[in-house]
Structure formats: structure tokens, C-alpha cells
Amino acid sequence: MLKALKKLLGMGEQTPPSVAVDTPAPATRPAAPATPPKPPRQKTKPPRAEGKPAGRKPSSDKTPGNLKAADKPRVEPPRREPPPSKPAAEWRLEDFVVEPVPGKTRFHDFVLDPRLMHAIHDAGFPYCTPIQAQVLGFTLKGRDAIGRAQTGTGKTAAFLVSIISQLLQTPPPKERYMGEPRALIIAPTRELVVQIAKDAQALTRYTGLNVMSFVGGMDFDKQLKQLEEKFCDILVATPGRLLDFNQRGEVHLDMVEVMVLDEADRMLDMGFIPQVRQIIRQTPYKGERQTLLFSATFTEDVMNLAKQWTVDPAIVEIEPEHVASDTVEQHVYAVAGSDKYRLLYNLIAQNNWARVMVFANRKDEVRRIEERLTRDGISAAQMSGDVPQHKRIKVLEGFREGQIRVLVATDVAGRGIHVEGVSHVINYTLPEDPDDYVHRIGRTGRAGSSGTSISFAGEDDAFALPPIEALIGRKIQCEMPPAELLQPVPRHA
């Protein structure tokens, strides 16, 4: 009894390493810089949701005397001070010199933490894109925002900079559960989640903030292990996998300060909104959190959702000068469905293209195209909802590194995948949604480089061409493929 009392009062032996301490060590969360305080979205801590497992007590209650065996994997470890970063210690804001340019907004024009500015400097972002300049003007003041912008315009960095700035200015609560994120980003596809998390890790590298990502198709226990090792500051997740963690009591959302819904129109199309509603019910009331919503289109359904989930949002619309990039040369070949494959094969083989994306509308089409290309001696891989997540990640890496020449995909790969050096995009079948056409061809011609898109218009999908032309604001001339591109495919042993 005396020994237990000594432990409770901190007078006896030291707390074992696996047991949490009462308060996190302040050294790992540097104090916010002397910047003007963010106006007033004062977050009142909501009452703890009922129904949390009994073992999920705050760290101050987890003493050796009352810690059950079942709780041990979930206890809060002492905060570890991040390893010292020599470049961070030597770097100064004066090292990041960006000259003012009329009509451009610099990141220097906002009041941002030097640690965040260091990461922005490393990323090579001297000036804001239009979506970043406009969104940050509102969100850094605490406003909710709804942004409309095409893929590739920099909207991911816009909301990440805002989130990181908020978390650095507001100290974390002393009493935290391991699985209580302070910022939540929901995205519709696994690839987009992985990309956002990668960008977030780059921007938080000098801050001590922890980024985690949860997606379906990956080992649940491996993802759960993240929560056993460190606190979660920024969580990026697909709706289904996040609900899995939430319903098991591993992740609680009642301390979310900033919530982002990315690709809201895509989440509507993919039927995720009922799941998203369940998730949002677990977060603080909309007046007690900052909510940012991004979408490529502002449909009536998207705006209705925004009204439900935001408070007096700033609306930012970035109209691209041209819907389809000027750097992408667009062609349409009129071809019978029975000739599409030989046209695809000959285009790739005769031109010796090294990094090509081929899009089809259905998963079974994607599988058949990939199988035929592989059989005929062209290294190819498929990307669709049927491919397990661990394999999808390996496929993407192989494609980036040049080991795979052709990536055959459904529209699940049309958004959120950024692979440099894609020379050609081929629409094996034209998409029924014109917006998907824009997202598909946006995989090439990135970062100022040129690219080419080629679409096959057959008897079954030529009807999709006029709406695409109406969206991009110009006619795409239909061509007959040259005879040499319709030669029979040579048989491989």
C-alpha cells in the first residue's frame, strides 16, 4: 500500500517508460512566435463524448496502480524532444529573400511562423498561387472558407499552411488522448490522402507536429501502431477507414480545431457523404472549429453541404485562364472499338514512349488493357479500386522511377496523383463527366513542361465529346489514325 502511494505521489521509483507522464514536456512543442494572436475563433472544449471506452482515461489517471493490462498498448508515452536539426538552427528568415513583384503575393506578406517559412523555403515556393493568396487572406484570420480551383493550382498547400499556422499559434491541451487529432483532413481517394500527408510532412518538418494518414486497403494494425508511438496533430484520412478507427474508439474527434474536406464534389460522386456526415457529428460544433471545403466544381449539392458545415465562409473561386492547360496538345482519333487496342499498342511501341497514363472508365477494361500490354511485351500496371493499397503504392513508385512504362487507370487516379514527366495521356474511353477529362489530361504538361493527350472516340463513347468541347471552350479536331498505327499487333512468344 505504501509503495503504491509513493508511486501516486511521485515519491517512489520512477515511472516505467511505458507509462505516460502527467503533462507533455514543453520542449517538443516550441512556443508560438511573437505574432499577433489569431482573432477569435475561441474554441470551447466540448464535453467528452459519452461511450468512450473505460480504459481511455487522460494520462494523469494512468498510474501503475490503476492501469489495466488491456490499456498498456494505448498509454501515452512521455513526449520525446525531436532530434536537433542543424539546418533549422542555422537557418534564418533573412536567408529566404523574395523580391516584391507587382501582382504577386509572397508568403512573406503573411505573418507565418519561421519554422513554417523554413519548410516553404525548402519546397521552393517564393510566391503564392492565386488560390493560396486568396484563401490564406481569410483562413489565417480564422474564417471558414470554400475554395473552388482545378487540380494542380496549389490548394493543398493553401490549407496545409493555414492548418500548421493555427496549430503553432495555439498550444496543445495538456490533457490529451493519443488518438485525438487537432486537425482533420478528409479526402476521397487513397492516393490523394497519401499525397496530402506527404506534403504535410514536408511542411511540418521543423515544427515538431506529427502527421498521420489512415487509408483503407492497408494493414490496420500498422496504422494503429502510429497512435501508440506519438500524439496525432494532423490526421489525413479516407472516410471509411477513419470511421473504422472512430467506431473502435481508437480515434476521437472532439478536439478537432481545423477540418478540411478536399474534393467535395468527388466525395459526392463516390457516395461518401453519409460517412462524412457521421464523421462531422463527432467533431466540435461548427462554431467551435474552423472548416475549409475545397471542390473543383460548385454544384448545388456542394453548396448545400457547405452551408450545413461552415459559418459565414469566405468564398474563393479561381477561374483558370483556360480550363485545359495550354501546355497540353490535344488530339482525338476516330476509331472503331475493335481497333482501339492495336492503336494503343502501336502508339506506344512505335514512338517508344516511356511514361504514359491510359484511362478507361471501368475496372474490367483497365484490367484487360494492362494484361494485353504486358502479354505483348510492354511493361504496364493497373490502378483501380480493386488493387490493394500496398500494391498501388508500389505501382506508383515503379511508375515514378521508370520501371513501369504504362499506368492504366480508372478515374480514381485522375485526381491527387502527381507524377512528373508523364509525356502522354491516352483516353482509351472518353469519360462521361467532362470534368474528368480535364483532370485526366492534367496528369501531363505539369510544371510548365509540355505534354500530349490522345483520346479514342469510338461508336460507344463519341457522344461524350461535345460536352467536353463545351467545357474547355474549343473544338478538338477529330482525326483518322494513320494506317501504320492500325497494323496488327505482333505476337510475342
Backbone torsions as a table, in degrees:
resi	resn	phi	psi	omega
1	MET	NA	-46.6	-179.7
2	LEU	-62.2	-40.5	179.8
3	LYS	-62.5	-41.0	179.3
4	ALA	-65.0	-41.9	178.8
5	LEU	-62.6	-39.4	179.0
6	LYS	-62.3	-40.3	179.1
7	LYS	-64.1	-43.4	179.4
8	LEU	-60.7	-38.4	-176.7
9	LEU	-89.0	0.9	179.9
10	GLY	73.7	20.0	-176.6
11	MET	-98.8	-13.1	-174.6
12	GLY	-97.5	-140.8	-178.3
13	GLU	-67.0	161.1	-179.0
14	GLN	-68.7	150.4	178.7
15	THR	-61.7	133.4	180.0
16	PRO	-58.3	152.2	-176.4
17	PRO	-59.3	-28.0	-175.9
18	SER	-81.1	-3.0	-176.5
19	VAL	-104.4	141.0	-175.9
20	ALA	-73.2	151.8	173.1
21	VAL	-90.8	169.0	-173.6
22	ASP	-66.5	-45.4	-177.6
23	THR	-130.6	146.5	179.6
24	PRO	-66.8	147.5	178.8
25	ALA	-68.9	126.9	-174.4
26	PRO	-64.3	-20.7	-174.0
27	ALA	-62.5	-27.4	-176.8
28	THR	-81.0	-12.6	178.9
29	ARG	-120.8	85.9	-173.5
30	PRO	-57.4	148.8	-179.6
31	ALA	-63.6	149.1	179.6
32	ALA	-65.1	146.9	179.9
33	PRO	-67.7	166.3	-177.9
34	ALA	-77.8	76.9	176.7
35	THR	-118.6	157.8	-178.9
36	PRO	-58.3	139.2	-179.2
37	PRO	-63.1	148.0	179.3
38	LYS	-71.3	132.8	-178.8
39	PRO	-70.3	154.9	-162.8
40	PRO	-42.1	72.1	158.0
41	ARG	-110.1	83.3	-177.5
42	GLN	-74.5	118.8	-177.0
43	LYS	-90.3	114.6	173.4
44	THR	-87.2	124.9	-177.4
45	LYS	-64.1	119.3	-178.9
46	PRO	-71.7	159.1	176.6
47	PRO	-62.9	148.2	177.4
48	ARG	-59.3	135.1	178.7
49	ALA	-65.7	141.0	177.9
50	GLU	-72.8	155.5	175.0
51	GLY	94.4	1.4	175.7
52	LYS	-69.6	143.5	-177.1
53	PRO	-56.6	146.7	-176.4
54	ALA	-59.5	-32.0	-178.3
55	GLY	-72.1	-11.3	-175.2
56	ARG	-88.5	65.6	179.5
57	LYS	-94.9	157.2	175.9
58	PRO	-59.4	160.0	-173.6
59	SER	-60.1	-31.0	-176.2
60	SER	-66.6	-18.5	178.9
61	ASP	-92.6	-8.3	-172.3
62	LYS	-90.9	69.8	177.1
63	THR	-93.6	160.9	-177.2
64	PRO	-56.5	-27.1	-175.8
65	GLY	-72.1	-28.0	-176.3
66	ASN	-118.5	9.0	-179.4
67	LEU	-82.9	119.5	179.3
68	LYS	-83.3	157.4	-178.5
69	ALA	-59.9	-37.2	-177.6
70	ALA	-66.6	-21.8	-177.4
71	ASP	-85.3	-17.2	-168.7
72	LYS	-56.5	-40.8	178.9
73	PRO	-65.8	-17.4	-171.9
74	ARG	-104.8	4.5	-176.7
75	VAL	-71.6	158.9	-179.2
76	GLU	-85.5	119.7	176.7
77	PRO	-75.8	161.6	174.9
78	PRO	-61.0	145.1	177.4
79	ARG	-64.4	133.0	178.7
80	ARG	-99.4	135.9	176.5
81	GLU	-72.7	130.4	-179.3
82	PRO	-63.4	148.9	-179.5
83	PRO	-58.2	140.7	-178.5
84	PRO	-61.8	137.7	-179.6
85	SER	-107.0	110.3	-176.0
86	LYS	-61.0	-45.5	178.5
87	PRO	-59.3	-38.7	-178.4
88	ALA	-64.7	-38.0	-177.8
89	ALA	-68.9	-34.0	-176.8
90	GLU	-86.3	-20.2	-174.3
91	TRP	-76.0	139.8	175.9
92	ARG	-128.9	155.7	179.9
93	LEU	-60.0	-28.8	178.7
94	GLU	-64.6	-18.6	177.7
95	ASP	-74.2	-15.1	-176.5
96	PHE	-104.3	82.6	-176.5
97	VAL	-95.9	120.5	177.0
98	VAL	-131.1	118.0	-177.8
99	GLU	-74.2	139.0	175.5
100	PRO	-61.6	138.0	178.4
101	VAL	-129.8	127.0	179.5
102	PRO	-54.2	132.7	177.9
103	GLY	85.3	-2.8	178.6
104	LYS	-119.2	146.2	177.5
105	THR	-106.0	129.1	176.9
106	ARG	-92.8	155.3	172.3
107	PHE	-65.1	-24.4	176.1
108	HIS	-63.5	-22.2	-176.6
109	ASP	-75.8	-8.2	173.5
110	PHE	-107.4	158.8	177.2
111	VAL	-88.8	98.0	-177.3
112	LEU	-119.7	146.3	179.1
113	ASP	-58.5	137.0	179.7
114	PRO	-56.8	-31.4	178.7
115	ARG	-66.2	-36.8	176.4
116	LEU	-71.4	-40.8	177.9
117	MET	-61.7	-35.0	177.6
118	HIS	-60.3	-45.3	179.9
119	ALA	-67.1	-38.1	177.7
120	ILE	-63.6	-39.6	176.9
121	HIS	-62.0	-45.2	178.6
122	ASP	-59.4	-37.0	-177.6
123	ALA	-75.1	-12.5	178.4
124	GLY	77.0	37.0	179.9
125	PHE	-109.0	84.5	-179.9
126	PRO	-75.0	-38.5	-177.3
127	TYR	-118.0	150.0	178.1
128	CYS	-77.6	147.2	167.7
129	THR	-74.6	165.7	-179.1
130	PRO	-55.9	-41.8	-180.0
131	ILE	-66.1	-37.8	179.4
132	GLN	-66.5	-45.1	-177.9
133	ALA	-61.2	-42.9	-176.0
134	GLN	-76.9	-43.8	-178.2
135	VAL	-64.5	-46.2	-177.1
136	LEU	-63.7	-29.5	177.1
137	GLY	-59.7	-27.4	178.8
138	PHE	-98.3	-46.9	-170.3
139	THR	-70.8	-30.1	177.8
140	LEU	-69.7	-13.3	174.4
141	LYS	-95.4	3.8	176.5
142	GLY	95.0	2.5	-177.8
143	ARG	-76.8	147.3	165.8
144	ASP	-69.0	157.1	-179.1
145	ALA	-149.6	147.5	172.7
146	ILE	-121.7	122.0	-176.9
147	GLY	-118.6	135.9	174.0
148	ARG	-116.7	121.2	179.1
149	ALA	-159.5	149.1	177.5
150	GLN	-70.6	161.8	174.9
151	THR	-62.3	147.6	179.1
152	GLY	84.4	9.0	-178.6
153	THR	-96.6	-3.2	177.7
154	GLY	95.7	17.2	-177.6
155	LYS	-68.6	-30.0	178.2
156	THR	-60.2	-47.6	178.4
157	ALA	-64.2	-31.5	-179.9
158	ALA	-60.3	-49.1	-177.9
159	PHE	-79.4	-27.1	177.7
160	LEU	-68.2	-42.9	177.7
161	VAL	-60.1	-40.8	179.4
162	SER	-65.2	-44.7	179.7
163	ILE	-61.9	-49.6	-175.9
164	ILE	-63.1	-40.5	178.2
165	SER	-60.7	-43.1	179.4
166	GLN	-62.7	-45.0	-176.5
167	LEU	-69.7	-31.0	178.9
168	LEU	-75.3	-29.2	-179.9
169	GLN	-80.8	-25.6	-177.1
170	THR	-109.5	115.6	-179.9
171	PRO	-61.4	147.4	178.2
172	PRO	-70.0	152.6	176.6
173	PRO	-63.7	146.9	-179.6
174	LYS	-68.8	-32.2	-179.2
175	GLU	-103.4	110.4	-177.3
176	ARG	-135.4	150.8	167.1
177	TYR	-88.8	157.4	179.0
178	MET	-62.2	-38.6	-174.9
179	GLY	-100.9	42.5	177.9
180	GLU	-117.1	91.6	179.6
181	PRO	-68.3	150.2	176.1
182	ARG	-94.0	-21.8	176.1
183	ALA	-135.4	138.9	-176.9
184	LEU	-127.3	128.4	176.5
185	ILE	-120.8	122.0	179.5
186	ILE	-109.6	129.5	179.1
187	ALA	-133.9	152.9	-171.4
188	PRO	-78.1	-24.7	-175.1
189	THR	-123.0	154.5	-179.4
190	ARG	-62.4	-41.8	-178.3
191	GLU	-62.2	-40.9	179.9
192	LEU	-66.7	-39.5	177.0
193	VAL	-60.3	-46.9	-179.1
194	VAL	-61.4	-40.9	-179.2
195	GLN	-67.0	-43.9	179.4
196	ILE	-62.8	-43.8	-179.8
197	ALA	-62.6	-38.8	178.6
198	LYS	-63.1	-43.9	178.1
199	ASP	-64.7	-39.3	179.9
200	ALA	-64.6	-40.6	178.9
201	GLN	-64.1	-36.2	178.1
202	ALA	-66.7	-39.5	-177.0
203	LEU	-79.5	-18.0	-179.6
204	THR	-102.3	8.1	-168.9
205	ARG	-59.9	-27.3	-178.4
206	TYR	-106.1	8.6	-170.0
207	THR	-103.6	-19.8	-173.3
208	GLY	82.6	-0.1	177.3
209	LEU	-77.9	143.0	-178.3
210	ASN	-102.0	132.2	179.0
211	VAL	-112.2	132.9	176.7
212	MET	-130.0	153.0	177.0
213	SER	-133.5	135.3	178.3
214	PHE	-122.8	122.5	178.1
215	VAL	-137.3	152.4	175.0
216	GLY	-70.3	160.2	178.4
217	GLY	84.4	-4.6	176.8
218	MET	-109.8	160.5	-178.1
219	ASP	-59.8	118.8	-177.0
220	PHE	-60.7	-44.2	-176.2
221	ASP	-65.8	-34.6	177.5
222	LYS	-65.3	-40.2	177.9
223	GLN	-68.5	-37.8	179.3
224	LEU	-64.1	-33.2	-177.2
225	LYS	-61.0	-28.4	177.5
226	GLN	-56.7	-39.1	-176.8
227	LEU	-71.2	-18.4	179.5
228	GLU	-85.1	-15.0	-173.5
229	GLU	-101.1	-27.8	-176.2
230	LYS	-161.1	163.6	176.0
231	PHE	-69.4	154.7	179.0
232	CYS	-104.2	117.9	177.0
233	ASP	-96.9	-49.8	-179.9
234	ILE	-122.0	120.7	-179.6
235	LEU	-113.3	125.8	176.1
236	VAL	-114.4	128.4	-171.9
237	ALA	-154.5	154.3	166.5
238	THR	-82.2	153.1	-174.1
239	PRO	-59.1	-44.1	-175.0
240	GLY	-63.9	-47.6	-178.2
241	ARG	-68.5	-34.9	177.5
242	LEU	-63.5	-41.1	177.5
243	LEU	-63.8	-36.6	176.8
244	ASP	-57.1	-49.2	-179.4
245	PHE	-65.8	-39.5	-178.5
246	ASN	-66.7	-44.5	-177.1
247	GLN	-72.0	-21.9	174.4
248	ARG	-83.2	-5.4	-179.4
249	GLY	79.7	16.0	-179.9
250	GLU	-88.6	-28.4	179.0
251	VAL	-125.3	130.4	176.5
252	HIS	-118.7	139.9	-170.7
253	LEU	-112.1	16.6	-174.6
254	ASP	-82.0	-0.3	175.7
255	MET	-115.4	16.8	-180.0
256	VAL	-68.2	120.7	178.7
257	GLU	-93.1	-33.5	-179.9
258	VAL	-133.0	131.0	177.7
259	MET	-124.4	134.1	179.5
260	VAL	-122.5	130.9	171.5
261	LEU	-110.6	110.9	-178.7
262	ASP	-100.6	144.1	-179.5
263	GLU	56.3	53.4	-176.9
264	ALA	-60.6	-38.1	179.6
265	ASP	-64.4	-36.1	179.1
266	ARG	-68.7	-37.3	178.4
267	MET	-64.7	-35.2	174.9
268	LEU	-63.9	-47.7	-178.3
269	ASP	-60.8	-35.7	-174.9
270	MET	-89.3	3.1	175.3
271	GLY	76.2	25.1	-176.4
272	PHE	-87.8	-9.0	-170.7
273	ILE	-61.0	-39.2	175.5
274	PRO	-57.9	-39.6	177.5
275	GLN	-67.2	-40.5	179.5
276	VAL	-63.4	-38.6	177.1
277	ARG	-60.3	-42.7	178.5
278	GLN	-60.7	-40.2	-179.4
279	ILE	-66.2	-46.4	-175.7
280	ILE	-64.5	-30.3	177.1
281	ARG	-62.9	-23.5	-179.1
282	GLN	-84.7	-11.2	-177.8
283	THR	-90.6	167.4	175.5
284	PRO	-59.1	160.8	178.3
285	TYR	-56.3	150.5	-172.7
286	LYS	-59.7	-23.8	176.4
287	GLY	-77.5	-9.4	-177.5
288	GLU	-111.4	7.0	176.3
289	ARG	-138.5	160.4	172.5
290	GLN	-95.8	132.1	-177.3
291	THR	-121.9	128.4	177.7
292	LEU	-121.5	131.4	-177.1
293	LEU	-127.9	129.6	-179.1
294	PHE	-123.9	143.3	-177.9
295	SER	-154.7	148.7	176.6
296	ALA	-77.8	-23.0	178.9
297	THR	-134.9	148.7	176.4
298	PHE	-106.2	77.4	176.5
299	THR	-78.5	168.7	178.5
300	GLU	-60.8	-38.2	179.5
301	ASP	-64.6	-41.6	179.1
302	VAL	-62.7	-44.3	-178.6
303	MET	-67.6	-33.3	176.0
304	ASN	-64.4	-41.9	176.7
305	LEU	-62.3	-42.6	-178.6
306	ALA	-61.2	-39.5	179.5
307	LYS	-64.2	-36.7	-179.2
308	GLN	-70.1	-32.5	-166.9
309	TRP	-109.5	-2.6	-178.3
310	THR	-125.6	164.9	176.2
311	VAL	-120.9	117.1	176.7
312	ASP	43.7	58.2	-173.5
313	PRO	-74.3	146.5	167.6
314	ALA	-76.7	134.9	-179.3
315	ILE	-107.1	121.0	-178.1
316	VAL	-118.5	120.2	178.1
317	GLU	-120.6	124.0	177.7
318	ILE	-108.5	109.1	178.3
319	GLU	-88.1	115.6	177.1
320	PRO	-65.8	147.6	178.3
321	GLU	-59.3	-35.2	175.1
322	HIS	-139.2	134.8	-177.4
323	VAL	-62.4	-44.3	176.4
324	ALA	-99.2	138.4	-172.7
325	SER	-61.2	140.5	176.0
326	ASP	-65.9	-19.6	-177.2
327	THR	-83.9	-1.8	-179.8
328	VAL	-107.9	119.0	175.7
329	GLU	-84.0	124.7	-172.3
330	GLN	-110.9	133.1	178.1
331	HIS	-131.4	151.8	172.6
332	VAL	-130.6	125.6	174.9
333	TYR	-103.4	126.9	173.1
334	ALA	-82.4	116.7	-173.0
335	VAL	-147.5	141.1	176.9
336	ALA	-66.2	148.7	-179.6
337	GLY	-55.6	-35.3	-177.6
338	SER	-71.6	-17.2	-178.8
339	ASP	-101.5	-0.9	-173.7
340	LYS	-62.7	-42.2	-175.4
341	TYR	-67.5	-44.1	-179.0
342	ARG	-64.9	-32.5	175.8
343	LEU	-64.7	-44.1	178.9
344	LEU	-61.9	-48.3	-177.8
345	TYR	-59.8	-48.6	-175.3
346	ASN	-67.8	-35.5	176.2
347	LEU	-58.5	-47.0	-176.7
348	ILE	-72.8	-46.2	-174.1
349	ALA	-71.5	-46.3	-175.8
350	GLN	-70.4	-30.5	180.0
351	ASN	-94.0	-5.9	179.3
352	ASN	54.9	42.7	178.6
353	TRP	-68.1	141.8	-172.3
354	ALA	-105.4	-27.1	-178.0
355	ARG	-141.3	99.3	-172.4
356	VAL	-126.9	140.0	171.3
357	MET	-110.3	130.7	178.9
358	VAL	-116.1	127.1	-179.1
359	PHE	-109.9	138.3	172.7
360	ALA	-135.3	159.7	-173.0
361	ASN	-81.5	-27.4	-173.5
362	ARG	-120.6	151.0	-178.7
363	LYS	-64.1	-35.8	-179.3
364	ASP	-69.0	-34.0	175.1
365	GLU	-63.5	-44.7	-179.7
366	VAL	-58.2	-45.6	-178.5
367	ARG	-62.7	-45.2	-177.8
368	ARG	-64.9	-42.9	-179.5
369	ILE	-62.0	-46.4	-179.5
370	GLU	-61.8	-42.9	-178.7
371	GLU	-63.8	-41.1	-178.1
372	ARG	-69.8	-41.3	178.3
373	LEU	-62.0	-43.7	179.8
374	THR	-62.7	-44.1	178.5
375	ARG	-60.5	-34.2	-176.5
376	ASP	-93.3	17.2	169.2
377	GLY	89.1	11.8	177.9
378	ILE	-109.1	124.0	-177.7
379	SER	-68.1	120.5	-175.9
380	ALA	-142.4	158.0	175.5
381	ALA	-146.8	158.6	-177.5
382	GLN	-110.5	154.8	178.8
383	MET	-138.2	107.2	178.4
384	SER	-153.8	176.8	-178.6
385	GLY	-63.9	-17.2	-179.5
386	ASP	-82.8	-13.7	-176.9
387	VAL	-85.8	125.8	180.0
388	PRO	-56.8	148.9	-173.4
389	GLN	-59.7	-42.3	-178.3
390	HIS	-61.4	-35.0	179.1
391	LYS	-73.3	-35.5	179.6
392	ARG	-62.6	-40.4	179.6
393	ILE	-64.6	-42.4	178.9
394	LYS	-64.9	-38.9	179.1
395	VAL	-62.6	-46.2	-180.0
396	LEU	-60.9	-42.3	178.9
397	GLU	-64.3	-41.9	177.9
398	GLY	-62.9	-37.0	178.5
399	PHE	-69.2	-42.7	178.8
400	ARG	-61.9	-38.8	-175.4
401	GLU	-84.7	-2.6	177.1
402	GLY	87.3	4.7	178.0
403	GLN	-74.7	-25.0	178.1
404	ILE	-114.6	124.9	-177.3
405	ARG	-81.9	-37.8	-172.1
406	VAL	-126.2	126.0	174.4
407	LEU	-107.8	116.8	-179.1
408	VAL	-101.6	125.1	-168.9
409	ALA	-143.1	155.2	165.1
410	THR	-86.9	-177.6	-177.1
411	ASP	-69.8	-5.8	174.5
412	VAL	-59.5	-26.1	179.3
413	ALA	-95.0	-0.1	-176.2
414	GLY	-74.3	-21.7	-179.8
415	ARG	-125.7	138.7	171.4
416	GLY	87.6	-3.8	177.5
417	ILE	-102.7	122.7	-178.6
418	HIS	-118.9	103.5	177.6
419	VAL	-121.2	116.4	-179.2
420	GLU	-71.5	148.3	172.3
421	GLY	83.5	16.0	174.7
422	VAL	-73.4	114.2	-174.0
423	SER	-82.6	-34.1	-175.3
424	HIS	-138.6	141.2	169.4
425	VAL	-117.4	128.8	-179.7
426	ILE	-117.6	123.4	174.1
427	ASN	-91.1	96.1	-179.4
428	TYR	-63.6	-39.8	169.1
429	THR	-127.1	139.9	179.5
430	LEU	-72.7	139.2	-179.1
431	PRO	-73.7	149.9	178.1
432	GLU	-74.3	-28.6	178.6
433	ASP	-96.5	117.7	-178.3
434	PRO	-57.7	-32.3	179.0
435	ASP	-60.0	-34.2	-180.0
436	ASP	-66.0	-30.8	176.7
437	TYR	-62.0	-45.5	-179.6
438	VAL	-62.2	-41.7	-180.0
439	HIS	-67.8	-37.5	179.8
440	ARG	-63.2	-53.3	-174.8
441	ILE	-70.7	-16.3	176.1
442	GLY	-70.5	-5.9	176.2
443	ARG	-74.4	-15.1	176.3
444	THR	-117.9	170.3	-179.1
445	GLY	65.9	32.5	-177.1
446	ARG	-91.5	157.2	175.1
447	ALA	54.0	37.4	174.9
448	GLY	84.4	-9.2	178.9
449	SER	-80.6	162.2	-179.6
450	SER	-90.4	158.1	179.0
451	GLY	-154.9	170.4	-177.7
452	THR	-133.9	136.5	171.7
453	SER	-117.0	138.8	178.2
454	ILE	-128.4	125.3	-179.7
455	SER	-113.4	138.7	176.4
456	PHE	-97.7	118.8	178.4
457	ALA	-106.3	104.6	179.5
458	GLY	-102.1	-177.2	-178.1
459	GLU	-64.8	-23.0	-176.4
460	ASP	-91.1	-16.3	-174.9
461	ASP	-133.2	6.0	179.5
462	ALA	-62.0	-24.9	-179.7
463	PHE	-61.2	-21.1	-177.3
464	ALA	-79.1	-12.0	-174.9
465	LEU	-70.1	-46.7	-178.9
466	PRO	-56.6	-43.1	177.6
467	PRO	-63.6	-32.3	177.4
468	ILE	-66.2	-45.0	179.4
469	GLU	-63.6	-36.3	177.7
470	ALA	-65.0	-39.0	-178.9
471	LEU	-68.6	-45.3	-176.4
472	ILE	-83.5	-7.5	172.9
473	GLY	77.5	22.3	176.0
474	ARG	-160.1	160.5	-179.6
475	LYS	-84.3	138.3	173.5
476	ILE	-107.3	118.0	-175.7
477	GLN	-67.2	129.2	176.4
478	CYS	-80.9	134.1	-179.1
479	GLU	-121.0	153.5	170.1
480	MET	-90.6	131.1	-179.0
481	PRO	-65.7	142.5	176.2
482	PRO	-58.0	151.5	-175.5
483	ALA	-58.8	-35.2	-177.4
484	GLU	-66.5	-21.4	178.5
485	LEU	-83.0	-5.3	178.7
486	LEU	-111.2	14.7	176.6
487	GLN	-64.7	151.9	177.6
488	PRO	-59.4	148.3	178.2
489	VAL	-75.0	127.0	178.9
490	PRO	-64.6	138.8	-178.3
491	ARG	-80.6	134.2	177.6
492	HIS	-102.6	142.8	-179.3
493	ALA	-67.1	NA	NA
